[in-house]
């Protein structure tokens, strides 16, 4: 199983790291995952084949690089405006207790909110047969590459936000080829990070609640995604763990297939612009907010899951966001 990462060397230059069962080594001659992937597409190779063709460089101590703040997101774009960050919700089955309650409510049509109706649609039609198109999921836009934080970087919440809550998720990473074909590079851990208090005021505020920062983990997992992903999401406050819960992902724990979520995202020509990068969050069923927990500036979100080797950690910070004053011309 091949994982890829991007780091800064101690001299400030960039490099791509290949992580295998035998360790982590630089990919010879490569400075960005974007360049490596574009070359693979043009050469008709998989990422693994492209890495093998480059040859091995020197060994890398990824733990030390992470501790020194030199690990970057697993892909970025030379122009952040050409990295689009989006996601889908109501895509996971949730815990056994939550699922049982949902099914009881689903039996009575009079109890169905719009969210529950969409959840039921996913249960019934979110995993179509190969080649068929299933029901479309909830979809949202988060921003572009400028909102993305890397491992151990701060997650910045605007001062007008009512909440800053974690969302531990898997993220699909994609590069659009020269002919407009979307290529899935692989998957990474992510913290989708949303303003749940704003969303709770009115579901029509969902779009506002999603326009926040997000974080991507250190590793790009190439190849197929394991069907059952198990991890832990926790919040540290000082030396103490103040909230912790396991989370599940992968298609065995989802109401939609990955292929169906991808099909409904990339059906829009806007999202098939050659050279663009896409980071698409696949959703979660585990939130500290659902347990009544309130985060504070300084809290550290920590997400880890097998088969990813490195955790994703980010500290919640708040920054003043001056309102723009529109000037007529």
HUCOR-V948257 format. One line per field, one symbol per residue. phi: phi as a letter, one per 40 degrees, with the letter a starting at -180 (. if undefined). A space follows every 50 residues. Layout:
BEGIN
phi->???
END
This chain:
BEGIN
phi->.cbbabbbcccgcbabbcbbcchbbccdgbbacdcccccccccgbccccc ccccgcbccbccccccccgbccccaabdbdcbbbbbabbfbbcgcccccc cccccccbdccccdccccccdcdcacbccdgcbcccccaabbibccccbc dgccccbcccccabbcacacbcbbbccdcgccbccibacabcfabccccc dadccddccccbcabbccbcccgccdcbbbabbabbbgcbccaaacbbag ccbbcbcdccccccccccddcbcdgcbbbbcchabbbcdccgcbcbdgcb cbbaaccccbcbbaccbbbcbcccbcbcb
END
